């Protein structure tokens, strides 16, 4: 599209600035940005940690624009960046529009979305089933003491207050994961709003960003909203236990999030393109509002030097990098999955340009 | 853009000196270079405007082609199912700006009249400075102030107080639950934000009213109030309307503070306590994650906003022109 005419000069300018201003990297490598990427904001905290650690270890510098999944898909499809990143898998139609050959989805970490609420009278974590959450966000459940909520929280005296729904108003991977879960867990939701980065919400208020949603929930007694796990954790928001497919109510812990990935990915066919949803997955402990997040790269790398650097980085990220994931509230990929991702990386062709 | 239609109709004793006036035969080479350079600079602005219009228009073209002009009158915005109706956002944009102008204009006029007619000299400069300072505050700061001060105030005190009033509390414009984030919050923040624009311009024009105008009115036995009402304000009328337009333009385009306070729900409700949406907020919220038809739809919204801004400005210009003609007659 027309953006290319803007993005190319801006990116080039950015690279020139970086090249001029950067201090010499360790290992005597020439100091410049080696790779550029753009995309999802959801995994940005962990990605930025990876890039800085990787630059310190190897001298390879990666510049990442945390512009949103849509922008990441757009830019990698136009080949204005070396890799993209997205929270929701690309559609077949989007994949068909890509320039420069097929794009691969490489999962990196597992993230989760939590349901947070403001009920001052309740001290223990609230339990919520997929049907209850869908009912609340559809507007069919309007009081906190509705039987659909009270029956799964028998030990809690639910207040008779009105529920105020708060949702994201900006397009986001967080909304995609949340609505993907509701679509999977509740038929009425699947027939109604469905899943997407942008939802035509039947009820509620829109907040901008995680902070907009969390701020509104914190300020309004009776409010309910959803944010990504890291945001809720770092800001000490209460999080609900969510009913999973096995019928257990599970907390969004790293272990439970990883369990969601293990359950789904174990059954994948060998030739999977990793465009899978892991919401509402099987497993006793699986946290149901979990999702993979992906890096997008071309199967045939036009520039073999850059391609090799990118593959080296991804292998590092999935082994050493994943160890930091938990500290930043993401779950590392389960070990068998990492092995299969490695096999996929081996299939990337580096001699496309020559 | 730079031509003031009012200028043509106002009789002026001095014939304006025009760039394409009588040619000096032996025009200096330096003069010619100067003239070309200046012309090029002057052409940059309309060219830029044209470029923006073409770029946004062509990016939004697929939406116009597929949905026609009808998408301006549909009220469902659902990118998932490919429905792009922007009527609620257009409504929110116009109504929030209009209400803000209605609230801000008397306030701004009051400030301007006080500063130009009543304030002692030692008070004039600091108050004028503080009012102008309002224009320098970043809109995100207004948004934060709105979230932490205005919204709790509206939700916990203003809304319950209004709702408890007989008759007034039952009016449809105050119906529904009040969560704070609402059309009203956006209108109030816009009012504060556009106040300095309107009041600065109004103050300057009021100060420019000749002393003789006031003295003549006073000499005829007018009170101070009558002098201001009948002699000073009418003289400055077209300038004041210009200041209001400046404020209106600012209100229509304001994005950040409004996004943070308006609640961002695409619906048309009579209630001031209900959340709403504006076109600028819609684009800002959805742009980063949009692709394909969704992106094109946002660009179409951008084109529509562009056209609405031009239309509103055009109408306002026409108003100024009419007002100034009346003033001259």
HADDOCK unambig.tbl for C-alpha pairs under 7 A between the chains (distance, minus, plus):
assign (segid A and resid 67 and name CA) (segid B and resid 288 and name CA) 6.38 0.50 0.50
assign (segid A and resid 68 and name CA) (segid B and resid 288 and name CA) 5.43 0.50 0.50
assign (segid A and resid 68 and name CA) (segid B and resid 289 and name CA) 5.53 0.50 0.50
assign (segid A and resid 69 and name CA) (segid B and resid 289 and name CA) 5.71 0.50 0.50
assign (segid A and resid 70 and name CA) (segid B and resid 288 and name CA) 6.01 0.50 0.50
assign (segid A and resid 70 and name CA) (segid B and resid 289 and name CA) 3.93 0.50 0.50
assign (segid A and resid 70 and name CA) (segid B and resid 290 and name CA) 5.32 0.50 0.50
assign (segid A and resid 70 and name CA) (segid B and resid 291 and name CA) 5.82 0.50 0.50
assign (segid A and resid 71 and name CA) (segid B and resid 288 and name CA) 5.93 0.50 0.50
assign (segid A and resid 71 and name CA) (segid B and resid 289 and name CA) 6.26 0.50 0.50
assign (segid A and resid 169 and name CA) (segid B and resid 264 and name CA) 6.44 0.50 0.50
assign (segid A and resid 169 and name CA) (segid B and resid 285 and name CA) 6.38 0.50 0.50
assign (segid A and resid 170 and name CA) (segid B and resid 285 and name CA) 4.11 0.50 0.50
assign (segid A and resid 170 and name CA) (segid B and resid 286 and name CA) 5.09 0.50 0.50
assign (segid A and resid 171 and name CA) (segid B and resid 285 and name CA) 6.54 0.50 0.50
assign (segid A and resid 171 and name CA) (segid B and resid 286 and name CA) 5.00 0.50 0.50
assign (segid A and resid 171 and name CA) (segid B and resid 289 and name CA) 5.20 0.50 0.50
assign (segid A and resid 172 and name CA) (segid B and resid 289 and name CA) 6.39 0.50 0.50
assign (segid A and resid 196 and name CA) (segid B and resid 80 and name CA) 6.12 0.50 0.50
assign (segid A and resid 198 and name CA) (segid B and resid 79 and name CA) 6.59 0.50 0.50
assign (segid A and resid 199 and name CA) (segid B and resid 78 and name CA) 6.43 0.50 0.50
assign (segid A and resid 199 and name CA) (segid B and resid 80 and name CA) 6.83 0.50 0.50
assign (segid A and resid 200 and name CA) (segid B and resid 77 and name CA) 6.52 0.50 0.50
assign (segid A and resid 200 and name CA) (segid B and resid 78 and name CA) 4.96 0.50 0.50
assign (segid A and resid 205 and name CA) (segid B and resid 263 and name CA) 5.22 0.50 0.50
assign (segid A and resid 205 and name CA) (segid B and resid 264 and name CA) 6.57 0.50 0.50
assign (segid A and resid 205 and name CA) (segid B and resid 265 and name CA) 6.33 0.50 0.50
assign (segid A and resid 205 and name CA) (segid B and resid 275 and name CA) 6.88 0.50 0.50
assign (segid A and resid 206 and name CA) (segid B and resid 263 and name CA) 5.16 0.50 0.50
assign (segid A and resid 206 and name CA) (segid B and resid 264 and name CA) 4.90 0.50 0.50
assign (segid A and resid 206 and name CA) (segid B and resid 265 and name CA) 6.21 0.50 0.50
assign (segid A and resid 207 and name CA) (segid B and resid 263 and name CA) 6.71 0.50 0.50
assign (segid A and resid 208 and name CA) (segid B and resid 260 and name CA) 6.79 0.50 0.50
